Amino acid sequence: MSLVNLFKQGWHKMPDVVGSSFLALIGAAFGTVGVLNYYAKDGDNRRYKLDYTVYRDDDPRCKTIKQ
């Protein structure tokens, strides 16, 4: 039995489970892409924070701090 036939049979017998599983896979893919973009664009380096943070000169995060 191929994967397509298995999907068709599952869709006819229990469409709510197959549909929600499909949407969950799409959501997981979008979430993964969003997290990867967040870290690629240095998302933890917020420009406006509520607390002050003091960094030492030898801290590697000093290179990525926005001016």
PDBQT receptor file of N, H, CA, C and O in Angstrom, charges set to zero:
ATOM      1  N   MET A   1       0.853  -1.184   0.000  1.00  0.00    +0.000 N 
ATOM      2  CA  MET A   1       0.000   0.000   0.000  1.00  0.00    +0.000 C 
ATOM      3  C   MET A   1       0.894   1.241   0.000  1.00  0.00    +0.000 C 
ATOM      4  O   MET A   1       1.796   1.362   0.830  1.00  0.00    +0.000 OA
ATOM      5  N   SER A   2       0.647   2.137  -0.910  1.00  0.00    +0.000 N 
ATOM      6  H   SER A   2      -0.085   2.039  -1.584  1.00  0.00    +0.000 HD
ATOM      7  CA  SER A   2       1.470   3.330  -1.017  1.00  0.00    +0.000 C 
ATOM      8  C   SER A   2       1.016   4.383   0.008  1.00  0.00    +0.000 C 
ATOM      9  O   SER A   2      -0.035   4.267   0.638  1.00  0.00    +0.000 OA
ATOM     10  N   LEU A   3       1.828   5.372   0.135  1.00  0.00    +0.000 N 
ATOM     11  H   LEU A   3       2.682   5.466  -0.377  1.00  0.00    +0.000 HD
ATOM     12  CA  LEU A   3       1.535   6.448   1.087  1.00  0.00    +0.000 C 
ATOM     13  C   LEU A   3       0.302   7.248   0.666  1.00  0.00    +0.000 C 
ATOM     14  O   LEU A   3      -0.457   7.716   1.515  1.00  0.00    +0.000 OA
ATOM     15  N   VAL A   4       0.106   7.402  -0.632  1.00  0.00    +0.000 N 
ATOM     16  H   VAL A   4       0.722   7.021  -1.321  1.00  0.00    +0.000 HD
ATOM     17  CA  VAL A   4      -1.061   8.138  -1.134  1.00  0.00    +0.000 C 
ATOM     18  C   VAL A   4      -2.343   7.377  -0.814  1.00  0.00    +0.000 C 
ATOM     19  O   VAL A   4      -3.332   7.970  -0.382  1.00  0.00    +0.000 OA
ATOM     20  N   ASN A   5      -2.325   6.075  -1.026  1.00  0.00    +0.000 N 
ATOM     21  H   ASN A   5      -1.522   5.593  -1.377  1.00  0.00    +0.000 HD
ATOM     22  CA  ASN A   5      -3.504   5.274  -0.710  1.00  0.00    +0.000 C 
ATOM     23  C   ASN A   5      -3.804   5.275   0.784  1.00  0.00    +0.000 C 
ATOM     24  O   ASN A   5      -4.963   5.308   1.199  1.00  0.00    +0.000 OA
ATOM     25  N   LEU A   6      -2.745   5.238   1.582  1.00  0.00    +0.000 N 
ATOM     26  H   LEU A   6      -1.804   5.211   1.246  1.00  0.00    +0.000 HD
ATOM     27  CA  LEU A   6      -2.935   5.300   3.032  1.00  0.00    +0.000 C 
ATOM     28  C   LEU A   6      -3.562   6.631   3.451  1.00  0.00    +0.000 C 
ATOM     29  O   LEU A   6      -4.431   6.669   4.322  1.00  0.00    +0.000 OA
ATOM     30  N   PHE A   7      -3.117   7.715   2.827  1.00  0.00    +0.000 N 
ATOM     31  H   PHE A   7      -2.411   7.684   2.119  1.00  0.00    +0.000 HD
ATOM     32  CA  PHE A   7      -3.689   9.035   3.120  1.00  0.00    +0.000 C 
ATOM     33  C   PHE A   7      -5.157   9.103   2.700  1.00  0.00    +0.000 C 
ATOM     34  O   PHE A   7      -5.991   9.631   3.436  1.00  0.00    +0.000 OA
ATOM     35  N   LYS A   8      -5.474   8.569   1.516  1.00  0.00    +0.000 N 
ATOM     36  H   LYS A   8      -4.797   8.140   0.918  1.00  0.00    +0.000 HD
ATOM     37  CA  LYS A   8      -6.862   8.587   1.040  1.00  0.00    +0.000 C 
ATOM     38  C   LYS A   8      -7.777   7.759   1.935  1.00  0.00    +0.000 C 
ATOM     39  O   LYS A   8      -8.894   8.175   2.244  1.00  0.00    +0.000 OA
ATOM     40  N   GLN A   9      -7.301   6.588   2.349  1.00  0.00    +0.000 N 
ATOM     41  H   GLN A   9      -6.394   6.250   2.098  1.00  0.00    +0.000 HD
ATOM     42  CA  GLN A   9      -8.112   5.733   3.213  1.00  0.00    +0.000 C 
ATOM     43  C   GLN A   9      -8.310   6.385   4.585  1.00  0.00    +0.000 C 
ATOM     44  O   GLN A   9      -9.399   6.330   5.157  1.00  0.00    +0.000 OA
ATOM     45  N   GLY A  10      -7.253   6.997   5.100  1.00  0.00    +0.000 N 
ATOM     46  H   GLY A  10      -6.368   7.041   4.636  1.00  0.00    +0.000 HD
ATOM     47  CA  GLY A  10      -7.374   7.703   6.379  1.00  0.00    +0.000 C 
ATOM     48  C   GLY A  10      -8.300   8.901   6.288  1.00  0.00    +0.000 C 
ATOM     49  O   GLY A  10      -9.035   9.201   7.228  1.00  0.00    +0.000 OA
ATOM     50  N   TRP A  11      -8.262   9.597   5.133  1.00  0.00    +0.000 N 
ATOM     51  H   TRP A  11      -7.665   9.354   4.369  1.00  0.00    +0.000 HD
ATOM     52  CA  TRP A  11      -9.129  10.763   4.953  1.00  0.00    +0.000 C 
ATOM     53  C   TRP A  11     -10.597  10.357   4.919  1.00  0.00    +0.000 C 
ATOM     54  O   TRP A  11     -11.450  11.096   5.412  1.00  0.00    +0.000 OA
ATOM     55  N   HIS A  12     -10.905   9.203   4.349  1.00  0.00    +0.000 N 
ATOM     56  H   HIS A  12     -10.213   8.603   3.948  1.00  0.00    +0.000 HD
ATOM     57  CA  HIS A  12     -12.294   8.740   4.288  1.00  0.00    +0.000 C 
ATOM     58  C   HIS A  12     -12.781   8.187   5.621  1.00  0.00    +0.000 C 
ATOM     59  O   HIS A  12     -13.959   8.329   5.949  1.00  0.00    +0.000 OA
ATOM     60  N   LYS A  13     -11.909   7.567   6.388  1.00  0.00    +0.000 N 
ATOM     61  H   LYS A  13     -10.952   7.452   6.122  1.00  0.00    +0.000 HD
ATOM     62  CA  LYS A  13     -12.333   6.946   7.645  1.00  0.00    +0.000 C 
ATOM     63  C   LYS A  13     -12.347   7.932   8.814  1.00  0.00    +0.000 C 
ATOM     64  O   LYS A  13     -13.269   7.915   9.629  1.00  0.00    +0.000 OA
ATOM     65  N   MET A  14     -11.335   8.786   8.896  1.00  0.00    +0.000 N 
ATOM     66  H   MET A  14     -10.586   8.800   8.234  1.00  0.00    +0.000 HD
ATOM     67  CA  MET A  14     -11.266   9.746  10.012  1.00  0.00    +0.000 C 
ATOM     68  C   MET A  14     -10.656  11.062   9.514  1.00  0.00    +0.000 C 
ATOM     69  O   MET A  14      -9.467  11.314   9.707  1.00  0.00    +0.000 OA
ATOM     70  N   PRO A  15     -11.474  11.891   8.879  1.00  0.00    +0.000 N 
ATOM     71  CA  PRO A  15     -10.945  13.122   8.280  1.00  0.00    +0.000 C 
ATOM     72  C   PRO A  15     -10.475  14.148   9.303  1.00  0.00    +0.000 C 
ATOM     73  O   PRO A  15      -9.579  14.941   9.009  1.00  0.00    +0.000 OA
ATOM     74  N   ASP A  16     -11.059  14.150  10.493  1.00  0.00    +0.000 N 
ATOM     75  H   ASP A  16     -11.786  13.506  10.732  1.00  0.00    +0.000 HD
ATOM     76  CA  ASP A  16     -10.645  15.135  11.491  1.00  0.00    +0.000 C 
ATOM     77  C   ASP A  16      -9.226  14.865  11.977  1.00  0.00    +0.000 C 
ATOM     78  O   ASP A  16      -8.467  15.807  12.203  1.00  0.00    +0.000 OA
ATOM     79  N   VAL A  17      -8.859  13.615  12.141  1.00  0.00    +0.000 N 
ATOM     80  H   VAL A  17      -9.475  12.850  11.957  1.00  0.00    +0.000 HD
ATOM     81  CA  VAL A  17      -7.510  13.273  12.601  1.00  0.00    +0.000 C 
ATOM     82  C   VAL A  17      -6.477  13.560  11.509  1.00  0.00    +0.000 C 
ATOM     83  O   VAL A  17      -5.416  14.117  11.792  1.00  0.00    +0.000 OA
ATOM     84  N   VAL A  18      -6.778  13.188  10.278  1.00  0.00    +0.000 N 
ATOM     85  H   VAL A  18      -7.640  12.735  10.049  1.00  0.00    +0.000 HD
ATOM     86  CA  VAL A  18      -5.849  13.400   9.173  1.00  0.00    +0.000 C 
ATOM     87  C   VAL A  18      -5.693  14.891   8.900  1.00  0.00    +0.000 C 
ATOM     88  O   VAL A  18      -4.578  15.364   8.681  1.00  0.00    +0.000 OA
ATOM     89  N   GLY A  19      -6.784  15.631   8.911  1.00  0.00    +0.000 N 
ATOM     90  H   GLY A  19      -7.690  15.247   9.089  1.00  0.00    +0.000 HD
ATOM     91  CA  GLY A  19      -6.709  17.074   8.667  1.00  0.00    +0.000 C 
ATOM     92  C   GLY A  19      -5.954  17.813   9.748  1.00  0.00    +0.000 C 
ATOM     93  O   GLY A  19      -5.146  18.693   9.453  1.00  0.00    +0.000 OA
ATOM     94  N   SER A  20      -6.209  17.463  11.003  1.00  0.00    +0.000 N 
ATOM     95  H   SER A  20      -6.865  16.748  11.243  1.00  0.00    +0.000 HD
ATOM     96  CA  SER A  20      -5.502  18.144  12.087  1.00  0.00    +0.000 C 
ATOM     97  C   SER A  20      -4.023  17.756  12.104  1.00  0.00    +0.000 C 
ATOM     98  O   SER A  20      -3.177  18.572  12.468  1.00  0.00    +0.000 OA
ATOM     99  N   SER A  21      -3.704  16.529  11.719  1.00  0.00    +0.000 N 
ATOM    100  H   SER A  21      -4.392  15.866  11.423  1.00  0.00    +0.000 HD
ATOM    101  CA  SER A  21      -2.296  16.130  11.624  1.00  0.00    +0.000 C 
ATOM    102  C   SER A  21      -1.584  16.910  10.518  1.00  0.00    +0.000 C 
ATOM    103  O   SER A  21      -0.441  17.334  10.686  1.00  0.00    +0.000 OA
ATOM    104  N   PHE A  22      -2.259  17.092   9.405  1.00  0.00    +0.000 N 
ATOM    105  H   PHE A  22      -3.188  16.748   9.269  1.00  0.00    +0.000 HD
ATOM    106  CA  PHE A  22      -1.692  17.867   8.304  1.00  0.00    +0.000 C 
ATOM    107  C   PHE A  22      -1.452  19.314   8.726  1.00  0.00    +0.000 C 
ATOM    108  O   PHE A  22      -0.398  19.879   8.433  1.00  0.00    +0.000 OA
ATOM    109  N   LEU A  23      -2.410  19.907   9.402  1.00  0.00    +0.000 N 
ATOM    110  H   LEU A  23      -3.266  19.448   9.639  1.00  0.00    +0.000 HD
ATOM    111  CA  LEU A  23      -2.242  21.289   9.871  1.00  0.00    +0.000 C 
ATOM    112  C   LEU A  23      -1.159  21.394  10.936  1.00  0.00    +0.000 C 
ATOM    113  O   LEU A  23      -0.452  22.399  11.000  1.00  0.00    +0.000 OA
ATOM    114  N   ALA A  24      -1.022  20.378  11.766  1.00  0.00    +0.000 N 
ATOM    115  H   ALA A  24      -1.596  19.561  11.714  1.00  0.00    +0.000 HD
ATOM    116  CA  ALA A  24       0.042  20.376  12.773  1.00  0.00    +0.000 C 
ATOM    117  C   ALA A  24       1.415  20.328  12.108  1.00  0.00    +0.000 C 
ATOM    118  O   ALA A  24       2.341  21.000  12.561  1.00  0.00    +0.000 OA
ATOM    119  N   LEU A  25       1.558  19.552  11.052  1.00  0.00    +0.000 N 
ATOM    120  H   LEU A  25       0.806  19.006  10.684  1.00  0.00    +0.000 HD
ATOM    121  CA  LEU A  25       2.835  19.502  10.331  1.00  0.00    +0.000 C 
ATOM    122  C   LEU A  25       3.164  20.840   9.679  1.00  0.00    +0.000 C 
ATOM    123  O   LEU A  25       4.315  21.275   9.685  1.00  0.00    +0.000 OA
ATOM    124  N   ILE A  26       2.148  21.486   9.117  1.00  0.00    +0.000 N 
ATOM    125  H   ILE A  26       1.213  21.131   9.112  1.00  0.00    +0.000 HD
ATOM    126  CA  ILE A  26       2.369  22.809   8.519  1.00  0.00    +0.000 C 
ATOM    127  C   ILE A  26       2.766  23.817   9.604  1.00  0.00    +0.000 C 
ATOM    128  O   ILE A  26       3.665  24.630   9.391  1.00  0.00    +0.000 OA
ATOM    129  N   GLY A  27       2.108  23.770  10.756  1.00  0.00    +0.000 N 
ATOM    130  H   GLY A  27       1.377  23.110  10.930  1.00  0.00    +0.000 HD
ATOM    131  CA  GLY A  27       2.443  24.675  11.849  1.00  0.00    +0.000 C 
ATOM    132  C   GLY A  27       3.842  24.443  12.383  1.00  0.00    +0.000 C 
ATOM    133  O   GLY A  27       4.547  25.398  12.710  1.00  0.00    +0.000 OA
ATOM    134  N   ALA A  28       4.252  23.184  12.477  1.00  0.00    +0.000 N 
ATOM    135  H   ALA A  28       3.679  22.409  12.211  1.00  0.00    +0.000 HD
ATOM    136  CA  ALA A  28       5.609  22.884  12.939  1.00  0.00    +0.000 C 
ATOM    137  C   ALA A  28       6.653  23.401  11.949  1.00  0.00    +0.000 C 
ATOM    138  O   ALA A  28       7.707  23.895  12.351  1.00  0.00    +0.000 OA
ATOM    139  N   ALA A  29       6.358  23.287  10.668  1.00  0.00    +0.000 N 
ATOM    140  H   ALA A  29       5.502  22.886  10.341  1.00  0.00    +0.000 HD
ATOM    141  CA  ALA A  29       7.294  23.787   9.653  1.00  0.00    +0.000 C 
ATOM    142  C   ALA A  29       7.412  25.309   9.726  1.00  0.00    +0.000 C 
ATOM    143  O   ALA A  29       8.518  25.847   9.688  1.00  0.00    +0.000 OA
ATOM    144  N   PHE A  30       6.276  26.005   9.831  1.00  0.00    +0.000 N 
ATOM    145  H   PHE A  30       5.377  25.568   9.862  1.00  0.00    +0.000 HD
ATOM    146  CA  PHE A  30       6.320  27.466   9.958  1.00  0.00    +0.000 C 
ATOM    147  C   PHE A  30       7.017  27.895  11.244  1.00  0.00    +0.000 C 
ATOM    148  O   PHE A  30       7.770  28.868  11.249  1.00  0.00    +0.000 OA
ATOM    149  N   GLY A  31       6.770  27.182  12.320  1.00  0.00    +0.000 N 
ATOM    150  H   GLY A  31       6.158  26.391  12.316  1.00  0.00    +0.000 HD
ATOM    151  CA  GLY A  31       7.431  27.505  13.583  1.00  0.00    +0.000 C 
ATOM    152  C   GLY A  31       8.935  27.330  13.507  1.00  0.00    +0.000 C 
ATOM    153  O   GLY A  31       9.685  28.150  14.036  1.00  0.00    +0.000 OA
ATOM    154  N   THR A  32       9.382  26.265  12.853  1.00  0.00    +0.000 N 
ATOM    155  H   THR A  32       8.773  25.599  12.423  1.00  0.00    +0.000 HD
ATOM    156  CA  THR A  32      10.818  26.032  12.702  1.00  0.00    +0.000 C 
ATOM    157  C   THR A  32      11.465  27.123  11.864  1.00  0.00    +0.000 C 
ATOM    158  O   THR A  32      12.540  27.616  12.206  1.00  0.00    +0.000 OA
ATOM    159  N   VAL A  33      10.819  27.498  10.776  1.00  0.00    +0.000 N 
ATOM    160  H   VAL A  33       9.946  27.097  10.498  1.00  0.00    +0.000 HD
ATOM    161  CA  VAL A  33      11.362  28.563   9.930  1.00  0.00    +0.000 C 
ATOM    162  C   VAL A  33      11.394  29.891  10.694  1.00  0.00    +0.000 C 
ATOM    163  O   VAL A  33      12.342  30.664  10.560  1.00  0.00    +0.000 OA
ATOM    164  N   GLY A  34      10.362  30.151  11.490  1.00  0.00    +0.000 N 
ATOM    165  H   GLY A  34       9.592  29.523  11.600  1.00  0.00    +0.000 HD
ATOM    166  CA  GLY A  34      10.325  31.385  12.270  1.00  0.00    +0.000 C 
ATOM    167  C   GLY A  34      11.426  31.451  13.316  1.00  0.00    +0.000 C 
ATOM    168  O   GLY A  34      12.043  32.499  13.503  1.00  0.00    +0.000 OA
ATOM    169  N   VAL A  35      11.677  30.344  13.999  1.00  0.00    +0.000 N 
ATOM    170  H   VAL A  35      11.176  29.492  13.847  1.00  0.00    +0.000 HD
ATOM    171  CA  VAL A  35      12.741  30.322  15.003  1.00  0.00    +0.000 C 
ATOM    172  C   VAL A  35      14.111  30.475  14.349  1.00  0.00    +0.000 C 
ATOM    173  O   VAL A  35      14.975  31.178  14.873  1.00  0.00    +0.000 OA
ATOM    174  N   LEU A  36      14.310  29.822  13.212  1.00  0.00    +0.000 N 
ATOM    175  H   LEU A  36      13.607  29.251  12.787  1.00  0.00    +0.000 HD
ATOM    176  CA  LEU A  36      15.590  29.957  12.516  1.00  0.00    +0.000 C 
ATOM    177  C   LEU A  36      15.811  31.395  12.044  1.00  0.00    +0.000 C 
ATOM    178  O   LEU A  36      16.927  31.906  12.146  1.00  0.00    +0.000 OA
ATOM    179  N   ASN A  37      14.786  32.046  11.537  1.00  0.00    +0.000 N 
ATOM    180  H   ASN A  37      13.881  31.631  11.454  1.00  0.00    +0.000 HD
ATOM    181  CA  ASN A  37      14.913  33.454  11.137  1.00  0.00    +0.000 C 
ATOM    182  C   ASN A  37      15.162  34.357  12.335  1.00  0.00    +0.000 C 
ATOM    183  O   ASN A  37      15.913  35.327  12.234  1.00  0.00    +0.000 OA
ATOM    184  N   TYR A  38      14.542  34.049  13.462  1.00  0.00    +0.000 N 
ATOM    185  H   TYR A  38      13.932  33.261  13.544  1.00  0.00    +0.000 HD
ATOM    186  CA  TYR A  38      14.724  34.848  14.672  1.00  0.00    +0.000 C 
ATOM    187  C   TYR A  38      16.182  34.837  15.120  1.00  0.00    +0.000 C 
ATOM    188  O   TYR A  38      16.752  35.879  15.440  1.00  0.00    +0.000 OA
ATOM    189  N   TYR A  39      16.777  33.646  15.137  1.00  0.00    +0.000 N 
ATOM    190  H   TYR A  39      16.314  32.799  14.876  1.00  0.00    +0.000 HD
ATOM    191  CA  TYR A  39      18.167  33.556  15.571  1.00  0.00    +0.000 C 
ATOM    192  C   TYR A  39      19.142  34.027  14.496  1.00  0.00    +0.000 C 
ATOM    193  O   TYR A  39      20.227  34.507  14.825  1.00  0.00    +0.000 OA
ATOM    194  N   ALA A  40      18.781  33.901  13.224  1.00  0.00    +0.000 N 
ATOM    195  H   ALA A  40      17.900  33.511  12.958  1.00  0.00    +0.000 HD
ATOM    196  CA  ALA A  40      19.657  34.380  12.159  1.00  0.00    +0.000 C 
ATOM    197  C   ALA A  40      19.745  35.898  12.156  1.00  0.00    +0.000 C 
ATOM    198  O   ALA A  40      20.782  36.460  11.803  1.00  0.00    +0.000 OA
ATOM    199  N   LYS A  41      18.671  36.563  12.545  1.00  0.00    +0.000 N 
ATOM    200  H   LYS A  41      17.828  36.107  12.832  1.00  0.00    +0.000 HD
ATOM    201  CA  LYS A  41      18.653  38.030  12.571  1.00  0.00    +0.000 C 
ATOM    202  C   LYS A  41      18.969  38.590  13.946  1.00  0.00    +0.000 C 
ATOM    203  O   LYS A  41      18.694  39.759  14.213  1.00  0.00    +0.000 OA
ATOM    204  N   ASP A  42      19.551  37.761  14.835  1.00  0.00    +0.000 N 
ATOM    205  H   ASP A  42      19.774  36.811  14.618  1.00  0.00    +0.000 HD
ATOM    206  CA  ASP A  42      19.960  38.172  16.178  1.00  0.00    +0.000 C 
ATOM    207  C   ASP A  42      18.769  38.727  16.954  1.00  0.00    +0.000 C 
ATOM    208  O   ASP A  42      18.784  39.878  17.392  1.00  0.00    +0.000 OA
ATOM    209  N   GLY A  43      17.750  37.907  17.119  1.00  0.00    +0.000 N 
ATOM    210  H   GLY A  43      17.739  36.972  16.764  1.00  0.00    +0.000 HD
ATOM    211  CA  GLY A  43      16.505  38.327  17.743  1.00  0.00    +0.000 C 
ATOM    212  C   GLY A  43      16.606  38.645  19.219  1.00  0.00    +0.000 C 
ATOM    213  O   GLY A  43      15.784  39.397  19.742  1.00  0.00    +0.000 OA
ATOM    214  N   ASP A  44      17.598  38.091  19.906  1.00  0.00    +0.000 N 
ATOM    215  H   ASP A  44      18.266  37.480  19.481  1.00  0.00    +0.000 HD
ATOM    216  CA  ASP A  44      17.742  38.377  21.334  1.00  0.00    +0.000 C 
ATOM    217  C   ASP A  44      18.311  39.761  21.600  1.00  0.00    +0.000 C 
ATOM    218  O   ASP A  44      18.245  40.248  22.729  1.00  0.00    +0.000 OA
ATOM    219  N   ASN A  45      18.861  40.393  20.595  1.00  0.00    +0.000 N 
ATOM    220  H   ASN A  45      18.915  39.998  19.678  1.00  0.00    +0.000 HD
ATOM    221  CA  ASN A  45      19.466  41.711  20.752  1.00  0.00    +0.000 C 
ATOM    222  C   ASN A  45      18.397  42.775  20.534  1.00  0.00    +0.000 C 
ATOM    223  O   ASN A  45      18.326  43.386  19.467  1.00  0.00    +0.000 OA
ATOM    224  N   ARG A  46      17.573  42.990  21.543  1.00  0.00    +0.000 N 
ATOM    225  H   ARG A  46      17.631  42.494  22.410  1.00  0.00    +0.000 HD
ATOM    226  CA  ARG A  46      16.498  43.982  21.429  1.00  0.00    +0.000 C 
ATOM    227  C   ARG A  46      17.050  45.383  21.637  1.00  0.00    +0.000 C 
ATOM    228  O   ARG A  46      17.939  45.596  22.463  1.00  0.00    +0.000 OA
ATOM    229  N   ARG A  47      16.529  46.312  20.900  1.00  0.00    +0.000 N 
ATOM    230  H   ARG A  47      15.807  46.138  20.230  1.00  0.00    +0.000 HD
ATOM    231  CA  ARG A  47      17.039  47.670  20.973  1.00  0.00    +0.000 C 
ATOM    232  C   ARG A  47      16.541  48.395  22.225  1.00  0.00    +0.000 C 
ATOM    233  O   ARG A  47      17.301  49.132  22.852  1.00  0.00    +0.000 OA
ATOM    234  N   TYR A  48      15.297  48.197  22.588  1.00  0.00    +0.000 N 
ATOM    235  H   TYR A  48      14.679  47.598  22.079  1.00  0.00    +0.000 HD
ATOM    236  CA  TYR A  48      14.721  48.881  23.738  1.00  0.00    +0.000 C 
ATOM    237  C   TYR A  48      14.347  47.840  24.787  1.00  0.00    +0.000 C 
ATOM    238  O   TYR A  48      13.437  47.038  24.580  1.00  0.00    +0.000 OA
ATOM    239  N   LYS A  49      15.048  47.860  25.903  1.00  0.00    +0.000 N 
ATOM    240  H   LYS A  49      15.787  48.512  26.072  1.00  0.00    +0.000 HD
ATOM    241  CA  LYS A  49      14.808  46.906  26.981  1.00  0.00    +0.000 C 
ATOM    242  C   LYS A  49      14.331  47.662  28.213  1.00  0.00    +0.000 C 
ATOM    243  O   LYS A  49      14.531  48.871  28.329  1.00  0.00    +0.000 OA
ATOM    244  N   LEU A  50      13.708  46.949  29.115  1.00  0.00    +0.000 N 
ATOM    245  H   LEU A  50      13.546  45.967  29.021  1.00  0.00    +0.000 HD
ATOM    246  CA  LEU A  50      13.279  47.561  30.369  1.00  0.00    +0.000 C 
ATOM    247  C   LEU A  50      14.394  47.586  31.405  1.00  0.00    +0.000 C 
ATOM    248  O   LEU A  50      14.380  48.414  32.315  1.00  0.00    +0.000 OA
ATOM    249  N   ASP A  51      15.362  46.681  31.271  1.00  0.00    +0.000 N 
ATOM    250  H   ASP A  51      15.373  46.008  30.532  1.00  0.00    +0.000 HD
ATOM    251  CA  ASP A  51      16.465  46.599  32.228  1.00  0.00    +0.000 C 
ATOM    252  C   ASP A  51      17.769  46.954  31.527  1.00  0.00    +0.000 C 
ATOM    253  O   ASP A  51      17.943  46.705  30.334  1.00  0.00    +0.000 OA
ATOM    254  N   TYR A  52      18.685  47.545  32.301  1.00  0.00    +0.000 N 
ATOM    255  H   TYR A  52      18.544  47.747  33.270  1.00  0.00    +0.000 HD
ATOM    256  CA  TYR A  52      20.013  47.812  31.781  1.00  0.00    +0.000 C 
ATOM    257  C   TYR A  52      20.880  46.579  31.973  1.00  0.00    +0.000 C 
ATOM    258  O   TYR A  52      20.772  45.874  32.976  1.00  0.00    +0.000 OA
ATOM    259  N   THR A  53      21.735  46.333  31.003  1.00  0.00    +0.000 N 
ATOM    260  H   THR A  53      21.824  46.905  30.188  1.00  0.00    +0.000 HD
ATOM    261  CA  THR A  53      22.656  45.214  31.079  1.00  0.00    +0.000 C 
ATOM    262  C   THR A  53      24.061  45.738  30.881  1.00  0.00    +0.000 C 
ATOM    263  O   THR A  53      24.328  46.474  29.931  1.00  0.00    +0.000 OA
ATOM    264  N   VAL A  54      24.958  45.363  31.770  1.00  0.00    +0.000 N 
ATOM    265  H   VAL A  54      24.742  44.764  32.541  1.00  0.00    +0.000 HD
ATOM    266  CA  VAL A  54      26.342  45.802  31.693  1.00  0.00    +0.000 C 
ATOM    267  C   VAL A  54      27.171  44.643  31.146  1.00  0.00    +0.000 C 
ATOM    268  O   VAL A  54      27.136  43.535  31.683  1.00  0.00    +0.000 OA
ATOM    269  N   TYR A  55      27.923  44.910  30.067  1.00  0.00    +0.000 N 
ATOM    270  H   TYR A  55      27.952  45.809  29.630  1.00  0.00    +0.000 HD
ATOM    271  CA  TYR A  55      28.773  43.901  29.448  1.00  0.00    +0.000 C 
ATOM    272  C   TYR A  55      30.230  44.276  29.674  1.00  0.00    +0.000 C 
ATOM    273  O   TYR A  55      30.589  45.453  29.661  1.00  0.00    +0.000 OA
ATOM    274  N   ARG A  56      31.063  43.263  29.880  1.00  0.00    +0.000 N 
ATOM    275  H   ARG A  56      30.771  42.307  29.890  1.00  0.00    +0.000 HD
ATOM    276  CA  ARG A  56      32.505  43.501  29.966  1.00  0.00    +0.000 C 
ATOM    277  C   ARG A  56      33.072  43.616  28.564  1.00  0.00    +0.000 C 
ATOM    278  O   ARG A  56      32.429  43.220  27.592  1.00  0.00    +0.000 OA
ATOM    279  N   ASP A  57      34.281  44.161  28.461  1.00  0.00    +0.000 N 
ATOM    280  H   ASP A  57      34.803  44.483  29.251  1.00  0.00    +0.000 HD
ATOM    281  CA  ASP A  57      34.891  44.364  27.150  1.00  0.00    +0.000 C 
ATOM    282  C   ASP A  57      35.211  43.050  26.445  1.00  0.00    +0.000 C 
ATOM    283  O   ASP A  57      35.198  42.996  25.215  1.00  0.00    +0.000 OA
ATOM    284  N   ASP A  58      35.496  41.992  27.198  1.00  0.00    +0.000 N 
ATOM    285  H   ASP A  58      35.506  42.036  28.197  1.00  0.00    +0.000 HD
ATOM    286  CA  ASP A  58      35.879  40.727  26.574  1.00  0.00    +0.000 C 
ATOM    287  C   ASP A  58      34.688  39.808  26.310  1.00  0.00    +0.000 C 
ATOM    288  O   ASP A  58      34.872  38.659  25.909  1.00  0.00    +0.000 OA
ATOM    289  N   ASP A  59      33.472  40.305  26.531  1.00  0.00    +0.000 N 
ATOM    290  H   ASP A  59      33.323  41.238  26.856  1.00  0.00    +0.000 HD
ATOM    291  CA  ASP A  59      32.273  39.497  26.274  1.00  0.00    +0.000 C 
ATOM    292  C   ASP A  59      32.033  39.428  24.763  1.00  0.00    +0.000 C 
ATOM    293  O   ASP A  59      32.034  40.468  24.105  1.00  0.00    +0.000 OA
ATOM    294  N   PRO A  60      31.825  38.229  24.190  1.00  0.00    +0.000 N 
ATOM    295  CA  PRO A  60      31.624  38.142  22.735  1.00  0.00    +0.000 C 
ATOM    296  C   PRO A  60      30.329  38.790  22.249  1.00  0.00    +0.000 C 
ATOM    297  O   PRO A  60      30.197  39.063  21.056  1.00  0.00    +0.000 OA
ATOM    298  N   ARG A  61      29.366  39.046  23.146  1.00  0.00    +0.000 N 
ATOM    299  H   ARG A  61      29.473  38.825  24.115  1.00  0.00    +0.000 HD
ATOM    300  CA  ARG A  61      28.127  39.700  22.732  1.00  0.00    +0.000 C 
ATOM    301  C   ARG A  61      28.308  41.178  22.463  1.00  0.00    +0.000 C 
ATOM    302  O   ARG A  61      27.431  41.802  21.865  1.00  0.00    +0.000 OA
ATOM    303  N   CYS A  62      29.434  41.765  22.892  1.00  0.00    +0.000 N 
ATOM    304  H   CYS A  62      30.147  41.258  23.378  1.00  0.00    +0.000 HD
ATOM    305  CA  CYS A  62      29.672  43.196  22.664  1.00  0.00    +0.000 C 
ATOM    306  C   CYS A  62      29.770  43.529  21.183  1.00  0.00    +0.000 C 
ATOM    307  O   CYS A  62      29.467  44.650  20.775  1.00  0.00    +0.000 OA
ATOM    308  N   LYS A  63      30.191  42.559  20.378  1.00  0.00    +0.000 N 
ATOM    309  H   LYS A  63      30.436  41.648  20.709  1.00  0.00    +0.000 HD
ATOM    310  CA  LYS A  63      30.341  42.804  18.942  1.00  0.00    +0.000 C 
ATOM    311  C   LYS A  63      28.991  42.980  18.246  1.00  0.00    +0.000 C 
ATOM    312  O   LYS A  63      28.908  43.644  17.213  1.00  0.00    +0.000 OA
ATOM    313  N   THR A  64      27.932  42.387  18.809  1.00  0.00    +0.000 N 
ATOM    314  H   THR A  64      27.999  41.848  19.648  1.00  0.00    +0.000 HD
ATOM    315  CA  THR A  64      26.631  42.403  18.133  1.00  0.00    +0.000 C 
ATOM    316  C   THR A  64      25.659  43.409  18.725  1.00  0.00    +0.000 C 
ATOM    317  O   THR A  64      24.509  43.471  18.290  1.00  0.00    +0.000 OA
ATOM    318  N   ILE A  65      26.081  44.188  19.691  1.00  0.00    +0.000 N 
ATOM    319  H   ILE A  65      27.016  44.137  20.044  1.00  0.00    +0.000 HD
ATOM    320  CA  ILE A  65      25.179  45.163  20.304  1.00  0.00    +0.000 C 
ATOM    321  C   ILE A  65      24.939  46.312  19.327  1.00  0.00    +0.000 C 
ATOM    322  O   ILE A  65      25.872  46.854  18.734  1.00  0.00    +0.000 OA
ATOM    323  N   LYS A  66      23.680  46.662  19.178  1.00  0.00    +0.000 N 
ATOM    324  H   LYS A  66      22.922  46.221  19.659  1.00  0.00    +0.000 HD
ATOM    325  CA  LYS A  66      23.333  47.751  18.263  1.00  0.00    +0.000 C 
ATOM    326  C   LYS A  66      23.660  49.086  18.904  1.00  0.00    +0.000 C 
ATOM    327  O   LYS A  66      23.464  49.284  20.103  1.00  0.00    +0.000 OA
ATOM    328  N   GLN A  67      24.155  49.982  18.097  1.00  0.00    +0.000 N 
ATOM    329  H   GLN A  67      24.315  49.821  17.123  1.00  0.00    +0.000 HD
ATOM    330  CA  GLN A  67      24.525  51.315  18.594  1.00  0.00    +0.000 C 
ATOM    331  C   GLN A  67      23.319  52.219  18.607  1.00  0.00    +0.000 C 
ATOM    332  O   GLN A  67      23.424  53.384  18.992  1.00  0.00    +0.000 OA
TER     333      GLN A  67
